[in-house]
């Protein structure tokens, strides 16, 4: 089992990377996922981080290739809001 932390350009570095750091230290497999097709994502303070996967790669790994990006993200938002 793994968790995914989704990143887009302009993300808040501390908020996103703290989650990744803590979950990985706890031994939880954690994927940093770009919601774009690019693996490099730049935060709000100009720091560029290389992601583990893109959203398309995650969807493929989860067998969710029939969802378009917008539908997939909306479904995830609805689950956790």
C-alpha positions as CSV (number, residue, x, y, z in Angstrom):
1,X,0.0,0.0,0.0
2,X,1.2,3.5,-0.8
3,X,-0.1,7.0,-0.4
4,X,0.2,9.7,-3.0
5,X,0.9,13.4,-2.3
6,X,-0.2,15.5,-5.3
7,X,1.9,18.5,-6.5
8,X,1.2,21.3,-8.9
9,X,3.4,24.3,-9.8
10,X,3.1,26.8,-7.0
11,X,2.7,24.3,-4.2
12,X,3.7,25.3,-0.7
13,X,7.1,23.6,-0.1
14,X,6.9,23.1,3.7
15,X,3.3,21.9,3.7
16,X,3.8,19.3,0.9
17,X,7.3,18.1,1.7
18,X,6.7,17.8,5.4
19,X,3.9,15.3,4.7
20,X,6.3,13.3,2.4
21,X,9.1,13.4,5.0
22,X,7.0,12.3,7.9
23,X,5.3,9.5,6.1
24,X,8.5,8.2,4.6
25,X,10.2,8.3,8.1
26,X,7.3,6.2,9.4
27,X,8.0,3.6,6.8
28,X,5.0,4.3,4.6
29,X,5.6,4.1,0.9
30,X,4.9,7.6,-0.3
31,X,4.7,8.8,-3.9
32,X,5.2,12.4,-4.8
33,X,2.9,12.8,-7.8
34,X,2.9,15.6,-10.4
35,X,-0.6,16.4,-11.7
36,X,0.9,17.4,-15.0
37,X,2.9,15.4,-17.5
38,X,6.2,16.9,-16.2
39,X,8.1,15.2,-13.3
40,X,9.7,18.5,-12.3
41,X,7.4,20.7,-10.2
42,X,8.3,24.2,-9.0
43,X,7.0,25.4,-5.6
44,X,5.9,28.9,-4.6
45,X,9.4,29.9,-3.6
46,X,11.1,28.8,-6.8
47,X,12.3,25.4,-5.5
48,X,12.0,22.7,-8.1
49,X,11.5,19.1,-6.9
50,X,11.6,15.9,-9.0
51,X,8.4,13.8,-8.5
52,X,8.4,10.0,-8.2
53,X,5.5,9.7,-10.7
54,X,3.1,11.6,-12.9
55,X,-0.7,11.4,-12.4
56,X,-0.9,9.3,-15.6
57,X,1.6,6.8,-14.2
58,X,-0.4,6.5,-10.9
59,X,-3.7,6.0,-12.7
60,X,-2.1,3.3,-14.8
61,X,-0.6,1.6,-11.7
62,X,-4.0,1.7,-10.1
63,X,-5.8,0.5,-13.2
64,X,-7.7,3.7,-13.6
65,X,-6.9,4.5,-17.2
66,X,-10.5,5.0,-18.0
67,X,-10.7,8.2,-16.0
68,X,-9.7,11.5,-17.5
69,X,-7.5,13.7,-15.3
70,X,-10.3,16.1,-14.3
71,X,-12.7,13.2,-13.3
72,X,-10.0,11.5,-11.3
73,X,-9.0,14.6,-9.4
74,X,-12.7,15.5,-8.7
75,X,-13.3,12.0,-7.4
76,X,-10.3,12.2,-5.0
77,X,-11.5,15.7,-3.8
78,X,-15.0,14.4,-3.1
79,X,-13.6,11.5,-1.1
80,X,-11.6,13.6,1.3
81,X,-13.6,16.8,1.6
